[in-house]
Amino acid sequence: MKIDISTMIGIALGFGMILTGLVLAAGGDMGLLMALYINQPAAFAITVGGSLGAVFMSFPIEKIKTSAKLLMKYTFSDPKNTAYDDLIKEMSDYAMEARRNGVLALDARTEEIEDPFIKTGIQLAVDGTSPDKIEEIMSQEKASMEKRHEDNQAVLLKWGEMAPAYGMIGTLVGLVAMLANMSDPSTIGPSMAVALITTMYGSMVANMICIPFASKLQIRTAEEVNRKQMIIDGILAIQNGDNPRVVKQKLLTYVEPVLREKLSGEETES
């Protein structure tokens, strides 16, 4: 795992620019900034607390716990999922071994395989499982992984959906409080602040946390799905006895054109 640079830039740029805007809006007065935008417990309670309550009502606690753990994944990326050159080289190597000595020869190499998904596919091929059954089993595992990821994305997207709605509830609360005390000018300002800040908090929770993080997880899911489909096609090609060059060309179809040209060039040079 390594730090995801785009996530870190996004967090720093997003929150940094919002903070800069708040400082400028407050005329550089940090006390005023705190009073206007930060020290708003009523707005925070209604928007953040209320929307989180709605999320807890929408999902089982186990699903929420899992999604909370995945928050760390937004800061990190798994290079393995996009290390197409390593994957293609590994699958081509297995294809060469199978073509020279038969698929059964791969049985001796299963212990050295680090990726459980590749290991499962090789073991199924060694055991003489039919291609249709191998594709069915591995595709089901891929689909199950994708469904789990979508469920975790749903928790974040639900929070992003609820936060602005609870911001509007806070706006109504503030307006009602203001209208109920029009005779006391000293209450108008605080009530209006609650009315407006709740909307801001709701928008920030949705558009600076939930939606961007859910989008990043969708990208991570797509990368992993693409990798697993490459492995499935590679295993089926190996079992079919395809030439290692053919296996490589099949897997290159999943790679972006620029990287595909680079990998093809490396093959020519070798």
N, C-alpha and C positions, 0 to 999 in steps of 0.2 A: 504494500500500500504506500502511496505517496500523496503529498499535499496536492489538492486540485487547485491549480493557480487561478483558473477563471472564477471559482467559487470565492476564493480569498479576495480577488480584485473586486468582485461584485459586492461582497459584504462591505469592504472598506469604502468603495466608491459610493454605494447606495446610502449607507448610514452616514458616511462622511459628508456627502452633499446635503442630506437632510439636516444634519447638525449645523452645517454652514448656513443654510437657509434660515434655521431657527435663530441662530446668533445674529444674523443680519436683520431679521424681522424684529428682534428685541433691541436693536441698536447697540449691540455689544454689551448690554447690561445682563450679566449672568444671573443676577438675582431676579430680574424681570423674566428672563428665559425660564428659570426654574418655576416661577409662580404661574406663568402662562401655560407652559407646555409639559412640564415634568411633574410638578407637584399637584397632580390631579387624581387623587385616590378614587373619587366617585366615578370619573370617566374610565379609569383603569379597571375598577371592579365590574362595572357594567359591561364594558366591551370585551376585555380579556377573560375575566372570570365567567361572565355569562356565556360567551361563545365556547369556552372550554367545557362548561357544563353541558352545552348542547352536544358537543363531540362525545362526551362520556355517555350521554343518553343514546347516541347513535350507534356505538360500537361496543363489543365485549371488551372487558378490561385487558384481556390477553393481547388483543389486536392493538390496543393503544400502547401497551408496554413495548411491543415489538416495534411499532412505528417510532417510539421515542428513542429506542436503541439505534435505529437506523439514521437518526439525525447526524450522528458522527460520520456516516458514510458520505454525507453531502460535502464534507470538507476533504475527503480523501477519494482517490480513484484507484482502481485496481488495474495496473498496467497489463496484467495477464490477458484481460478481455480484449485489448487492442494490439497485443503482440502477435500480429498475424504472421510475421516472418518466422517466429519461433514455432508457431502452431503448424504452419505449412511445412516447415522443415521436418518437424517431428512426424507428421502424418506421412510425408513422402518417405521418410526413413523406415517406417513400419511397412509401407507399401513395397519398398525394395526388399525388405526381409521376407515378406510373405511371397513375393514373386520368385525369389531365389529358392527358399526352403519350404514354402507352403505356409498357410495361415496358422497351422498348429505350432510352427516355430515361434510364434509370438507369445505362446504360453510362458516361455522362460523369461519374457521381458515384462510381464504384467506387474511384478513387484517394484520395478523401477519407475513405473508410471505415476506421476504425482497428481494429475488431474483425475478425480474420481469418475467424471463423465466419460473421459477417454478410456479409462480402465474398464468401466462397465461395458462399453462397446466392444473393446478388444476381447474381453472374456466371453461375451455373447458370440462373437465371430468364431473364436477358438472352439467353443462348445458346439459349433455346427448349427446354431440357430438360423432359421430362414431369414433372408433379407427383409421380408415384409414384417416379420415379428420383431426383428431388431429395430426397424424404423418405428414400429408402433410403440415399443417400450421406451425408446429414447425420446421420441417426440412427445410422449405423455409426460415424461420427466421434465422436458423443456416447457411444456404447457403449464405444468404445475408450478414451476418456478416463476413463470410469467404471471400466473394468477396470484401468487403470494405477493409479488411486487406490486401488482395493481391494487390489491387490498390495502397495502401500506400507503400507497399514493392516495387512496380514497380517504384515509383519515386526515391527511394534510389538506386535501382539496375540500373536505367537509368543513374543516376549521376556516379555510379561506373563504368559504361560502357563508359561514355563520358570522364571522367577525364584522363585516360591513353591516349585516342585518342588526346585530346587537349595537353597533354604532348608531344606527338610526333609532333604535329603542332609547339609547342614551340621549339622543337629540330631542326626542319627544319628552323624556323626563325633564331635561333642562328647560325646555320651552314651557311645559306645564308649571314648573316651579317659578319661572319668571313671570308668567301671566297671573299666577296666584298671588304674587307679591308686588304687583305694579305700584302699590302705594308706598312701598319702601325702596327708594332708589338704590340703596346699598346692596340689595339682593339681586338686582338685575344683572350686574356684571358677572358675579360667580355663576349664576344660573345659565347665562348665555355661554360662559366658558365651558361648562359641562356639556351644553348642547352641541357646541362646535368641536371640542376636543375629542368627544366620543367618536364622532365621524372620522376624524383624523386617525385616531388609534385603530379603528376598525379597518380603514384603508391600508394603514401601514402593516398591520398583522397579515392581511390578505396578500398584499402586493410586494412586500419586502421579505416575508418569511415563507408563507404557505405555498403560494403559486410558484415562486422560483425554485424552492427546494423540491416540490413535486415534479417540476419540469426536469430538474437535474437527475432525479431518480428514474424518470422515464427514459432519459438518455442512457443511464447506466444499464437499465433493463434491456434496451434495444441492443446495446453492445454485447451483453451476455447472451441474448437470444441469437444474435448473429453468429457468435462464437460457437454456440451449441449446434446450430444448424450446419456450420462448416464441419464440425466433428462428425455429425451424423452422416453427411455426404461422404466424408473421408473414410469412415468405417465401412460404409456400403461399397465404396470403390475398392477398398483393400480386400474385402471379402470376395468381390467379383474378380479379383486378380488383375485389376487395371495396372497399366504401366505407371511407375512413379511420376513420370512427366505428365501423364494424363490426370493423375490425382492432383498434382500441383495446379494444373490449369483449371480444374474444376473448382478448387478452393479459391483461386485467384479471382473468380467471378464475384466473390463476396467482398472483395477489397476495393477501395476507392481507386479510380483510374490512375491518379498520380503515384500512389504507393504500389499499384499493380505494375506500372512501368519500371519502378525502382527494383522490385523483386524479380521481375523478368530479366532486367539488366544484370542483376547479380548472378542469375543462372547462366547467362551467356558468358560472363567473365570467368565463371568457374569451369 
